[in-house]
Amino acid sequence: MQHTLKNILFFLLLASSAAFADGQPGQALNHEAMKKMDMAQMKAMPLVDGVVEKVDQKGGKITLQHGEIASVKMPAMTMGYRVKQPQQLESIQPGGKVRFMMEKMGDDYIVTHIEPAR
């Protein structure tokens, strides 16, 4: 079911976007071009430094204090976020420093990767 939901969301995103292929207006991106764009974007997004304020592993949420996050146009702040893979919170403790990545999904900001800072 999750795979089907991803396909539906991908189709809706593709159908509703004003995407460009190779920088040419009016050319919709095909599925392979969209995959490449996602991978390129992921490689280009640096991990953001933050400090953990609160961890709700059961609820899959974390409250982070962080600087500006340019990839999602977010100013520095302290805020609670949903974590895409709650099992990543197992090694995270309040007061600890972390490095993380996030994406804007609809109206929400979702932490897609988080790890203790070394």
N, C-alpha and C positions, 0 to 999 in steps of 0.2 A: 504494500500500500504506500509506503514512504517513497519508493521509487516512482510510482505512478504520480504522486503528488509533485515530486520534483519535475517530472516531465510536463505536467500541466502548468506549473509555475514558470518553467523555462519557456514554454510555448506562449504564455501570456506576456512574459517579459519581451520576447522576441516580436510578438505581434503588436505590442503597444509602444515599442521603442522607436525612436527616430534615429536608428543606428546607421552608421556609415561604414562602408568597407573600403579599406585602403585610402581613407580620407576623401572619398568621392561621394558628394551628396547624392541621395536618391538610391544608393545601392544598399539593399538590406544585407546584413551579415548572415552568412550561412552558419550552420551548427558548428562546423570545424573552426571557422574564424572566431566564433564566440568562445569556444573552448580555449583557443590560443590567447585571446584577449584576457580571459580570466586568469590563465597561468601567468601571463606577462604582468598583469596587475598584481597578482599575489607576490611575485618575485620582487616587484618594485616597492611594495608596501613594507616599510621597516617596522620592526617591533617597537612598541611604545613602552616607555618606562612608567611604572606606577607603584603606588603603595596601597596595600590591602587594608581597608577599613573594616570590612565584615564579609564573612563567607556563609552562605546558606547552601550547603552541598545538596541537601534533600530537595530544595526548591530550584536548584540549578542556577543560583544567582550569586553575584559578587558586587560589593561596593568598592569602587576604586577611586583614589585620588590620582589625577594624572595631569600632565601638561597638555598643550594643544595637540590635536590629532588631525593633521592636515588631510589625510586620506579620506576622512568623512566630514571635513570642515567643522570640527568641534573645538571650541575654546577649552582652556584649562579649567578643570572643575573636579568636584567629588560627586559621584553619581552611582546608582545601582544599575547593573546590567544583567541580562540573561546570558548564560553561557551555552554555546551550541553543544558542547560535549561536557556535561557536568562531572564526568569522571576525572577531568583535568584538574578539578578543584581538590582532589585528594591530598596533594602535596602542598597546598596553598594555606597559609596561616595568616590571621589578622596581624597587622603590623609588619608583615614581610614585604620585601620589594619583589616586584614581578615585571615581566616583559610580556606584552600581549598584542594581539591584532584584533581589529573589529571591523564589521561591515554594517552598513545601514541596510536593513531589510524591511521594506515598507516604512512604517513610522518608527520602528524600533532600531536600536543599536545593539548588535549581538556580538559578544566576544567569541571569536572563532578559533582563537588559539591563546593559551596562557601558560606561562612557565615561571618557576621561581628565577629571580635574577641571580646570576653567578658573580 
